[in-house]
């Protein structure tokens, strides 16, 4: 099973750039870029909570699981 963070897709759906989001969250752009990549191997729970609060979404919308091919 692969666990994926959908931040890139959610930001694109809302027309928000990664830079805009980072500035609004007072978060490093490198952190947002990393979370939008396919290479995320760890993330703080508090960071996920902050993202969900800022985007007004449930964690189930941000994190999804996929079957490996």
PDB file with SEQRES, HELIX, SHEET and CRYST1 records, atoms N, CA, C and O in Angstrom:
SEQRES   1 A   69  UNK UNK UNK UNK UNK UNK UNK UNK UNK UNK UNK UNK UNK          
SEQRES   2 A   69  UNK UNK UNK UNK UNK UNK UNK UNK UNK UNK UNK UNK UNK          
SEQRES   3 A   69  UNK UNK UNK UNK UNK UNK UNK UNK UNK UNK UNK UNK UNK          
SEQRES   4 A   69  UNK UNK UNK UNK UNK UNK UNK UNK UNK UNK UNK UNK UNK          
SEQRES   5 A   69  UNK UNK UNK UNK UNK UNK UNK UNK UNK UNK UNK UNK UNK          
SEQRES   6 A   69  UNK UNK UNK UNK                                              
HELIX    1 AA1 UNK A    7  UNK A   14  1                                   8    
HELIX    2 AA2 UNK A   18  UNK A   25  1                                   8    
HELIX    3 AA3 UNK A   29  UNK A   36  1                                   8    
HELIX    4 AA4 UNK A   45  UNK A   55  1                                  11    
HELIX    5 AA5 UNK A   59  UNK A   62  1                                   4    
SHEET    1 AA1 2 UNK A   2  UNK A   5  0                                        
SHEET    2 AA1 2 UNK A  63  UNK A  66 -1                                        
CRYST1    1.000    1.000    1.000  90.00  90.00  90.00 P 1           1          
ATOM      1  N   UNK A   1       0.841  -1.175   0.000  1.00  0.00           N  
ATOM      2  CA  UNK A   1       0.000   0.000   0.000  1.00  0.00           C  
ATOM      3  C   UNK A   1       0.888   1.241   0.000  1.00  0.00           C  
ATOM      4  O   UNK A   1       1.921   1.280   0.669  1.00  0.00           O  
ATOM      5  N   UNK A   2       0.478   2.236  -0.748  1.00  0.00           N  
ATOM      6  CA  UNK A   2       1.170   3.525  -0.813  1.00  0.00           C  
ATOM      7  C   UNK A   2       0.255   4.572  -0.197  1.00  0.00           C  
ATOM      8  O   UNK A   2      -0.924   4.655  -0.543  1.00  0.00           O  
ATOM      9  N   UNK A   3       0.796   5.368   0.711  1.00  0.00           N  
ATOM     10  CA  UNK A   3       0.050   6.464   1.306  1.00  0.00           C  
ATOM     11  C   UNK A   3       0.497   7.744   0.610  1.00  0.00           C  
ATOM     12  O   UNK A   3       1.690   8.028   0.506  1.00  0.00           O  
ATOM     13  N   UNK A   4      -0.474   8.505   0.139  1.00  0.00           N  
ATOM     14  CA  UNK A   4      -0.169   9.693  -0.667  1.00  0.00           C  
ATOM     15  C   UNK A   4      -0.809  10.929  -0.048  1.00  0.00           C  
ATOM     16  O   UNK A   4      -1.951  10.893   0.411  1.00  0.00           O  
ATOM     17  N   UNK A   5      -0.056  12.017  -0.046  1.00  0.00           N  
ATOM     18  CA  UNK A   5      -0.574  13.309   0.385  1.00  0.00           C  
ATOM     19  C   UNK A   5      -1.019  14.062  -0.857  1.00  0.00           C  
ATOM     20  O   UNK A   5      -0.233  14.256  -1.784  1.00  0.00           O  
ATOM     21  N   UNK A   6      -2.269  14.483  -0.880  1.00  0.00           N  
ATOM     22  CA  UNK A   6      -2.869  15.110  -2.064  1.00  0.00           C  
ATOM     23  C   UNK A   6      -2.750  16.639  -2.075  1.00  0.00           C  
ATOM     24  O   UNK A   6      -3.543  17.312  -2.734  1.00  0.00           O  
ATOM     25  N   UNK A   7      -1.793  17.180  -1.371  1.00  0.00           N  
ATOM     26  CA  UNK A   7      -1.702  18.636  -1.255  1.00  0.00           C  
ATOM     27  C   UNK A   7      -1.559  19.304  -2.615  1.00  0.00           C  
ATOM     28  O   UNK A   7      -2.226  20.305  -2.879  1.00  0.00           O  
ATOM     29  N   UNK A   8      -0.714  18.777  -3.474  1.00  0.00           N  
ATOM     30  CA  UNK A   8      -0.523  19.380  -4.807  1.00  0.00           C  
ATOM     31  C   UNK A   8      -1.848  19.454  -5.567  1.00  0.00           C  
ATOM     32  O   UNK A   8      -2.166  20.483  -6.163  1.00  0.00           O  
ATOM     33  N   UNK A   9      -2.615  18.370  -5.544  1.00  0.00           N  
ATOM     34  CA  UNK A   9      -3.887  18.332  -6.263  1.00  0.00           C  
ATOM     35  C   UNK A   9      -4.904  19.302  -5.674  1.00  0.00           C  
ATOM     36  O   UNK A   9      -5.616  19.987  -6.409  1.00  0.00           O  
ATOM     37  N   UNK A  10      -4.970  19.358  -4.353  1.00  0.00           N  
ATOM     38  CA  UNK A  10      -5.934  20.244  -3.688  1.00  0.00           C  
ATOM     39  C   UNK A  10      -5.604  21.705  -3.973  1.00  0.00           C  
ATOM     40  O   UNK A  10      -6.497  22.502  -4.258  1.00  0.00           O  
ATOM     41  N   UNK A  11      -4.327  22.054  -3.897  1.00  0.00           N  
ATOM     42  CA  UNK A  11      -3.936  23.431  -4.197  1.00  0.00           C  
ATOM     43  C   UNK A  11      -4.259  23.781  -5.649  1.00  0.00           C  
ATOM     44  O   UNK A  11      -4.740  24.880  -5.926  1.00  0.00           O  
ATOM     45  N   UNK A  12      -4.001  22.864  -6.573  1.00  0.00           N  
ATOM     46  CA  UNK A  12      -4.298  23.104  -7.993  1.00  0.00           C  
ATOM     47  C   UNK A  12      -5.796  23.293  -8.206  1.00  0.00           C  
ATOM     48  O   UNK A  12      -6.208  24.177  -8.958  1.00  0.00           O  
ATOM     49  N   UNK A  13      -6.616  22.465  -7.548  1.00  0.00           N  
ATOM     50  CA  UNK A  13      -8.073  22.585  -7.672  1.00  0.00           C  
ATOM     51  C   UNK A  13      -8.564  23.955  -7.215  1.00  0.00           C  
ATOM     52  O   UNK A  13      -9.532  24.492  -7.753  1.00  0.00           O  
ATOM     53  N   UNK A  14      -7.890  24.505  -6.225  1.00  0.00           N  
ATOM     54  CA  UNK A  14      -8.304  25.784  -5.645  1.00  0.00           C  
ATOM     55  C   UNK A  14      -7.579  26.981  -6.255  1.00  0.00           C  
ATOM     56  O   UNK A  14      -7.845  28.126  -5.891  1.00  0.00           O  
ATOM     57  N   UNK A  15      -6.672  26.713  -7.175  1.00  0.00           N  
ATOM     58  CA  UNK A  15      -5.942  27.790  -7.830  1.00  0.00           C  
ATOM     59  C   UNK A  15      -4.969  28.506  -6.907  1.00  0.00           C  
ATOM     60  O   UNK A  15      -4.729  29.704  -7.057  1.00  0.00           O  
ATOM     61  N   UNK A  16      -4.414  27.779  -5.962  1.00  0.00           N  
ATOM     62  CA  UNK A  16      -3.452  28.339  -5.009  1.00  0.00           C  
ATOM     63  C   UNK A  16      -2.067  27.809  -5.350  1.00  0.00           C  
ATOM     64  O   UNK A  16      -1.876  26.600  -5.481  1.00  0.00           O  
ATOM     65  N   UNK A  17      -1.114  28.699  -5.491  1.00  0.00           N  
ATOM     66  CA  UNK A  17       0.248  28.248  -5.771  1.00  0.00           C  
ATOM     67  C   UNK A  17       0.896  27.749  -4.479  1.00  0.00           C  
ATOM     68  O   UNK A  17       0.466  28.089  -3.377  1.00  0.00           O  
ATOM     69  N   UNK A  18       1.927  26.944  -4.642  1.00  0.00           N  
ATOM     70  CA  UNK A  18       2.652  26.453  -3.479  1.00  0.00           C  
ATOM     71  C   UNK A  18       3.264  27.616  -2.709  1.00  0.00           C  
ATOM     72  O   UNK A  18       3.286  27.603  -1.478  1.00  0.00           O  
ATOM     73  N   UNK A  19       3.757  28.612  -3.419  1.00  0.00           N  
ATOM     74  CA  UNK A  19       4.346  29.801  -2.786  1.00  0.00           C  
ATOM     75  C   UNK A  19       3.295  30.554  -1.979  1.00  0.00           C  
ATOM     76  O   UNK A  19       3.545  30.932  -0.835  1.00  0.00           O  
ATOM     77  N   UNK A  20       2.114  30.774  -2.570  1.00  0.00           N  
ATOM     78  CA  UNK A  20       1.038  31.467  -1.860  1.00  0.00           C  
ATOM     79  C   UNK A  20       0.652  30.709  -0.593  1.00  0.00           C  
ATOM     80  O   UNK A  20       0.455  31.301   0.469  1.00  0.00           O  
ATOM     81  N   UNK A  21       0.548  29.397  -0.725  1.00  0.00           N  
ATOM     82  CA  UNK A  21       0.156  28.585   0.419  1.00  0.00           C  
ATOM     83  C   UNK A  21       1.208  28.651   1.515  1.00  0.00           C  
ATOM     84  O   UNK A  21       0.872  28.792   2.691  1.00  0.00           O  
ATOM     85  N   UNK A  22       2.461  28.552   1.144  1.00  0.00           N  
ATOM     86  CA  UNK A  22       3.550  28.617   2.122  1.00  0.00           C  
ATOM     87  C   UNK A  22       3.524  29.955   2.863  1.00  0.00           C  
ATOM     88  O   UNK A  22       3.675  29.993   4.084  1.00  0.00           O  
ATOM     89  N   UNK A  23       3.334  31.030   2.137  1.00  0.00           N  
ATOM     90  CA  UNK A  23       3.283  32.355   2.766  1.00  0.00           C  
ATOM     91  C   UNK A  23       2.091  32.465   3.711  1.00  0.00           C  
ATOM     92  O   UNK A  23       2.224  32.995   4.814  1.00  0.00           O  
ATOM     93  N   UNK A  24       0.940  31.975   3.293  1.00  0.00           N  
ATOM     94  CA  UNK A  24      -0.258  32.073   4.134  1.00  0.00           C  
ATOM     95  C   UNK A  24      -0.139  31.197   5.383  1.00  0.00           C  
ATOM     96  O   UNK A  24      -0.757  31.488   6.407  1.00  0.00           O  
ATOM     97  N   UNK A  25       0.644  30.139   5.300  1.00  0.00           N  
ATOM     98  CA  UNK A  25       0.817  29.218   6.429  1.00  0.00           C  
ATOM     99  C   UNK A  25       2.022  29.589   7.290  1.00  0.00           C  
ATOM    100  O   UNK A  25       2.245  28.983   8.338  1.00  0.00           O  
ATOM    101  N   UNK A  26       2.799  30.582   6.853  1.00  0.00           N  
ATOM    102  CA  UNK A  26       4.052  30.918   7.531  1.00  0.00           C  
ATOM    103  C   UNK A  26       4.944  29.679   7.627  1.00  0.00           C  
ATOM    104  O   UNK A  26       5.524  29.371   8.668  1.00  0.00           O  
ATOM    105  N   UNK A  27       5.024  28.991   6.498  1.00  0.00           N  
ATOM    106  CA  UNK A  27       5.771  27.734   6.385  1.00  0.00           C  
ATOM    107  C   UNK A  27       6.831  27.907   5.307  1.00  0.00           C  
ATOM    108  O   UNK A  27       6.637  28.664   4.357  1.00  0.00           O  
ATOM    109  N   UNK A  28       7.935  27.218   5.450  1.00  0.00           N  
ATOM    110  CA  UNK A  28       8.984  27.292   4.436  1.00  0.00           C  
ATOM    111  C   UNK A  28       8.456  26.752   3.104  1.00  0.00           C  
ATOM    112  O   UNK A  28       7.754  25.741   3.069  1.00  0.00           O  
ATOM    113  N   UNK A  29       8.799  27.432   2.018  1.00  0.00           N  
ATOM    114  CA  UNK A  29       8.396  26.975   0.689  1.00  0.00           C  
ATOM    115  C   UNK A  29       8.948  25.582   0.419  1.00  0.00           C  
ATOM    116  O   UNK A  29       8.275  24.760  -0.203  1.00  0.00           O  
ATOM    117  N   UNK A  30      10.156  25.310   0.878  1.00  0.00           N  
ATOM    118  CA  UNK A  30      10.756  23.986   0.676  1.00  0.00           C  
ATOM    119  C   UNK A  30       9.918  22.888   1.333  1.00  0.00           C  
ATOM    120  O   UNK A  30       9.827  21.776   0.812  1.00  0.00           O  
ATOM    121  N   UNK A  31       9.314  23.199   2.465  1.00  0.00           N  
ATOM    122  CA  UNK A  31       8.456  22.225   3.153  1.00  0.00           C  
ATOM    123  C   UNK A  31       7.218  21.938   2.324  1.00  0.00           C  
ATOM    124  O   UNK A  31       6.842  20.780   2.144  1.00  0.00           O  
ATOM    125  N   UNK A  32       6.584  22.983   1.818  1.00  0.00           N  
ATOM    126  CA  UNK A  32       5.384  22.804   0.987  1.00  0.00           C  
ATOM    127  C   UNK A  32       5.743  22.064  -0.292  1.00  0.00           C  
ATOM    128  O   UNK A  32       5.020  21.159  -0.707  1.00  0.00           O  
ATOM    129  N   UNK A  33       6.853  22.438  -0.924  1.00  0.00           N  
ATOM    130  CA  UNK A  33       7.297  21.734  -2.128  1.00  0.00           C  
ATOM    131  C   UNK A  33       7.495  20.253  -1.851  1.00  0.00           C  
ATOM    132  O   UNK A  33       7.093  19.404  -2.646  1.00  0.00           O  
ATOM    133  N   UNK A  34       8.117  19.948  -0.719  1.00  0.00           N  
ATOM    134  CA  UNK A  34       8.354  18.547  -0.356  1.00  0.00           C  
ATOM    135  C   UNK A  34       7.037  17.805  -0.158  1.00  0.00           C  
ATOM    136  O   UNK A  34       6.888  16.674  -0.620  1.00  0.00           O  
ATOM    137  N   UNK A  35       6.085  18.432   0.523  1.00  0.00           N  
ATOM    138  CA  UNK A  35       4.801  17.792   0.763  1.00  0.00           C  
ATOM    139  C   UNK A  35       3.993  17.613  -0.523  1.00  0.00           C  
ATOM    140  O   UNK A  35       3.118  16.751  -0.597  1.00  0.00           O  
ATOM    141  N   UNK A  36       4.289  18.421  -1.519  1.00  0.00           N  
ATOM    142  CA  UNK A  36       3.615  18.304  -2.815  1.00  0.00           C  
ATOM    143  C   UNK A  36       4.304  17.307  -3.741  1.00  0.00           C  
ATOM    144  O   UNK A  36       3.789  17.006  -4.818  1.00  0.00           O  
ATOM    145  N   UNK A  37       5.442  16.801  -3.339  1.00  0.00           N  
ATOM    146  CA  UNK A  37       6.178  15.851  -4.179  1.00  0.00           C  
ATOM    147  C   UNK A  37       5.677  14.427  -3.933  1.00  0.00           C  
ATOM    148  O   UNK A  37       4.874  14.190  -3.031  1.00  0.00           O  
ATOM    149  N   UNK A  38       6.149  13.505  -4.727  1.00  0.00           N  
ATOM    150  CA  UNK A  38       5.785  12.093  -4.556  1.00  0.00           C  
ATOM    151  C   UNK A  38       6.791  11.363  -3.678  1.00  0.00           C  
ATOM    152  O   UNK A  38       6.736  10.139  -3.559  1.00  0.00           O  
ATOM    153  N   UNK A  39       7.710  12.105  -3.061  1.00  0.00           N  
ATOM    154  CA  UNK A  39       8.785  11.488  -2.287  1.00  0.00           C  
ATOM    155  C   UNK A  39       8.678  11.757  -0.793  1.00  0.00           C  
ATOM    156  O   UNK A  39       9.695  11.747  -0.099  1.00  0.00           O  
ATOM    157  N   UNK A  40       7.490  11.996  -0.285  1.00  0.00           N  
ATOM    158  CA  UNK A  40       7.321  12.269   1.139  1.00  0.00           C  
ATOM    159  C   UNK A  40       7.455  10.964   1.909  1.00  0.00           C  
ATOM    160  O   UNK A  40       6.715  10.009   1.671  1.00  0.00           O  
ATOM    161  N   UNK A  41       8.402  10.936   2.827  1.00  0.00           N  
ATOM    162  CA  UNK A  41       8.571   9.717   3.618  1.00  0.00           C  
ATOM    163  C   UNK A  41       8.245   9.940   5.091  1.00  0.00           C  
ATOM    164  O   UNK A  41       8.119   8.977   5.848  1.00  0.00           O  
ATOM    165  N   UNK A  42       8.108  11.206   5.508  1.00  0.00           N  
ATOM    166  CA  UNK A  42       7.684  11.497   6.874  1.00  0.00           C  
ATOM    167  C   UNK A  42       7.166  12.922   6.936  1.00  0.00           C  
ATOM    168  O   UNK A  42       7.586  13.804   6.187  1.00  0.00           O  
ATOM    169  N   UNK A  43       6.239  13.108   7.856  1.00  0.00           N  
ATOM    170  CA  UNK A  43       5.652  14.431   8.054  1.00  0.00           C  
ATOM    171  C   UNK A  43       5.115  14.482   9.477  1.00  0.00           C  
ATOM    172  O   UNK A  43       4.628  13.483  10.008  1.00  0.00           O  
ATOM    173  N   UNK A  44       5.209  15.654  10.083  1.00  0.00           N  
ATOM    174  CA  UNK A  44       4.669  15.823  11.427  1.00  0.00           C  
ATOM    175  C   UNK A  44       3.141  15.852  11.377  1.00  0.00           C  
ATOM    176  O   UNK A  44       2.547  16.443  10.475  1.00  0.00           O  
ATOM    177  N   UNK A  45       2.522  15.207  12.358  1.00  0.00           N  
ATOM    178  CA  UNK A  45       1.062  15.206  12.455  1.00  0.00           C  
ATOM    179  C   UNK A  45       0.545  16.639  12.600  1.00  0.00           C  
ATOM    180  O   UNK A  45      -0.471  16.995  12.003  1.00  0.00           O  
ATOM    181  N   UNK A  46       1.227  17.442  13.374  1.00  0.00           N  
ATOM    182  CA  UNK A  46       0.795  18.831  13.570  1.00  0.00           C  
ATOM    183  C   UNK A  46       0.792  19.591  12.243  1.00  0.00           C  
ATOM    184  O   UNK A  46      -0.082  20.429  12.020  1.00  0.00           O  
ATOM    185  N   UNK A  47       1.738  19.318  11.374  1.00  0.00           N  
ATOM    186  CA  UNK A  47       1.765  19.959  10.055  1.00  0.00           C  
ATOM    187  C   UNK A  47       0.527  19.574   9.259  1.00  0.00           C  
ATOM    188  O   UNK A  47      -0.088  20.425   8.616  1.00  0.00           O  
ATOM    189  N   UNK A  48       0.161  18.301   9.299  1.00  0.00           N  
ATOM    190  CA  UNK A  48      -1.045  17.848   8.596  1.00  0.00           C  
ATOM    191  C   UNK A  48      -2.288  18.512   9.178  1.00  0.00           C  
ATOM    192  O   UNK A  48      -3.193  18.900   8.439  1.00  0.00           O  
ATOM    193  N   UNK A  49      -2.331  18.643  10.502  1.00  0.00           N  
ATOM    194  CA  UNK A  49      -3.460  19.309  11.144  1.00  0.00           C  
ATOM    195  C   UNK A  49      -3.569  20.762  10.693  1.00  0.00           C  
ATOM    196  O   UNK A  49      -4.664  21.244  10.402  1.00  0.00           O  
ATOM    197  N   UNK A  50      -2.436  21.456  10.635  1.00  0.00           N  
ATOM    198  CA  UNK A  50      -2.430  22.855  10.216  1.00  0.00           C  
ATOM    199  C   UNK A  50      -2.894  23.004   8.772  1.00  0.00           C  
ATOM    200  O   UNK A  50      -3.638  23.929   8.447  1.00  0.00           O  
ATOM    201  N   UNK A  51      -2.456  22.096   7.908  1.00  0.00           N  
ATOM    202  CA  UNK A  51      -2.867  22.129   6.511  1.00  0.00           C  
ATOM    203  C   UNK A  51      -4.375  21.920   6.399  1.00  0.00           C  
ATOM    204  O   UNK A  51      -5.056  22.645   5.673  1.00  0.00           O  
ATOM    205  N   UNK A  52      -4.886  20.935   7.112  1.00  0.00           N  
ATOM    206  CA  UNK A  52      -6.328  20.664   7.076  1.00  0.00           C  
ATOM    207  C   UNK A  52      -7.126  21.851   7.588  1.00  0.00           C  
ATOM    208  O   UNK A  52      -8.154  22.207   7.012  1.00  0.00           O  
ATOM    209  N   UNK A  53      -6.658  22.461   8.662  1.00  0.00           N  
ATOM    210  CA  UNK A  53      -7.346  23.636   9.202  1.00  0.00           C  
ATOM    211  C   UNK A  53      -7.334  24.784   8.199  1.00  0.00           C  
ATOM    212  O   UNK A  53      -8.358  25.429   7.977  1.00  0.00           O  
ATOM    213  N   UNK A  54      -6.188  25.038   7.599  1.00  0.00           N  
ATOM    214  CA  UNK A  54      -6.057  26.148   6.651  1.00  0.00           C  
ATOM    215  C   UNK A  54      -6.933  25.944   5.423  1.00  0.00           C  
ATOM    216  O   UNK A  54      -7.526  26.896   4.917  1.00  0.00           O  
ATOM    217  N   UNK A  55      -7.016  24.708   4.942  1.00  0.00           N  
ATOM    218  CA  UNK A  55      -7.796  24.416   3.733  1.00  0.00           C  
ATOM    219  C   UNK A  55      -9.237  24.039   4.054  1.00  0.00           C  
ATOM    220  O   UNK A  55     -10.049  23.838   3.150  1.00  0.00           O  
ATOM    221  N   UNK A  56      -9.549  23.943   5.341  1.00  0.00           N  
ATOM    222  CA  UNK A  56     -10.883  23.550   5.802  1.00  0.00           C  
ATOM    223  C   UNK A  56     -11.317  22.230   5.178  1.00  0.00           C  
ATOM    224  O   UNK A  56     -12.391  22.119   4.587  1.00  0.00           O  
ATOM    225  N   UNK A  57     -10.444  21.228   5.328  1.00  0.00           N  
ATOM    226  CA  UNK A  57     -10.732  19.896   4.817  1.00  0.00           C  
ATOM    227  C   UNK A  57     -10.508  18.870   5.916  1.00  0.00           C  
ATOM    228  O   UNK A  57      -9.873  19.154   6.931  1.00  0.00           O  
ATOM    229  N   UNK A  58     -11.031  17.695   5.701  1.00  0.00           N  
ATOM    230  CA  UNK A  58     -10.817  16.570   6.605  1.00  0.00           C  
ATOM    231  C   UNK A  58      -9.533  15.854   6.209  1.00  0.00           C  
ATOM    232  O   UNK A  58      -9.135  15.883   5.044  1.00  0.00           O  
ATOM    233  N   UNK A  59      -8.902  15.229   7.155  1.00  0.00           N  
ATOM    234  CA  UNK A  59      -7.655  14.510   6.884  1.00  0.00           C  
ATOM    235  C   UNK A  59      -7.844  13.459   5.789  1.00  0.00           C  
ATOM    236  O   UNK A  59      -6.908  13.162   5.047  1.00  0.00           O  
ATOM    237  N   UNK A  60      -9.037  12.902   5.686  1.00  0.00           N  
ATOM    238  CA  UNK A  60      -9.297  11.871   4.669  1.00  0.00           C  
ATOM    239  C   UNK A  60      -9.262  12.444   3.255  1.00  0.00           C  
ATOM    240  O   UNK A  60      -9.096  11.698   2.290  1.00  0.00           O  
ATOM    241  N   UNK A  61      -9.415  13.757   3.126  1.00  0.00           N  
ATOM    242  CA  UNK A  61      -9.296  14.397   1.815  1.00  0.00           C  
ATOM    243  C   UNK A  61      -7.840  14.670   1.471  1.00  0.00           C  
ATOM    244  O   UNK A  61      -7.476  14.743   0.297  1.00  0.00           O  
ATOM    245  N   UNK A  62      -7.016  14.821   2.489  1.00  0.00           N  
ATOM    246  CA  UNK A  62      -5.607  15.140   2.280  1.00  0.00           C  
ATOM    247  C   UNK A  62      -4.745  13.900   2.068  1.00  0.00           C  
ATOM    248  O   UNK A  62      -3.820  13.903   1.256  1.00  0.00           O  
ATOM    249  N   UNK A  63      -5.061  12.849   2.803  1.00  0.00           N  
ATOM    250  CA  UNK A  63      -4.251  11.623   2.732  1.00  0.00           C  
ATOM    251  C   UNK A  63      -5.100  10.491   2.177  1.00  0.00           C  
ATOM    252  O   UNK A  63      -6.205  10.238   2.659  1.00  0.00           O  
ATOM    253  N   UNK A  64      -4.579   9.811   1.159  1.00  0.00           N  
ATOM    254  CA  UNK A  64      -5.268   8.670   0.562  1.00  0.00           C  
ATOM    255  C   UNK A  64      -4.292   7.506   0.452  1.00  0.00           C  
ATOM    256  O   UNK A  64      -3.076   7.693   0.399  1.00  0.00           O  
ATOM    257  N   UNK A  65      -4.846   6.314   0.420  1.00  0.00           N  
ATOM    258  CA  UNK A  65      -3.996   5.139   0.208  1.00  0.00           C  
ATOM    259  C   UNK A  65      -4.273   4.572  -1.172  1.00  0.00           C  
ATOM    260  O   UNK A  65      -5.402   4.593  -1.661  1.00  0.00           O  
ATOM    261  N   UNK A  66      -3.217   4.066  -1.784  1.00  0.00           N  
ATOM    262  CA  UNK A  66      -3.310   3.465  -3.118  1.00  0.00           C  
ATOM    263  C   UNK A  66      -2.649   2.105  -3.084  1.00  0.00           C  
ATOM    264  O   UNK A  66      -1.699   1.886  -2.332  1.00  0.00           O  
ATOM    265  N   UNK A  67      -3.142   1.207  -3.884  1.00  0.00           N  
ATOM    266  CA  UNK A  67      -2.523  -0.114  -3.998  1.00  0.00           C  
ATOM    267  C   UNK A  67      -1.298  -0.016  -4.894  1.00  0.00           C  
ATOM    268  O   UNK A  67      -1.310   0.683  -5.907  1.00  0.00           O  
ATOM    269  N   UNK A  68      -0.254  -0.713  -4.516  1.00  0.00           N  
ATOM    270  CA  UNK A  68       0.946  -0.746  -5.359  1.00  0.00           C  
ATOM    271  C   UNK A  68       0.662  -1.619  -6.582  1.00  0.00           C  
ATOM    272  O   UNK A  68      -0.106  -2.578  -6.517  1.00  0.00           O  
ATOM    273  N   UNK A  69       1.295  -1.266  -7.686  1.00  0.00           N  
ATOM    274  CA  UNK A  69       1.119  -2.047  -8.927  1.00  0.00           C  
ATOM    275  C   UNK A  69       2.058  -3.215  -8.955  1.00  0.00           C  
ATOM    276  O   UNK A  69       2.057  -3.985  -9.916  1.00  0.00           O  
TER     277      UNK A  69                                                      
END                                                                             
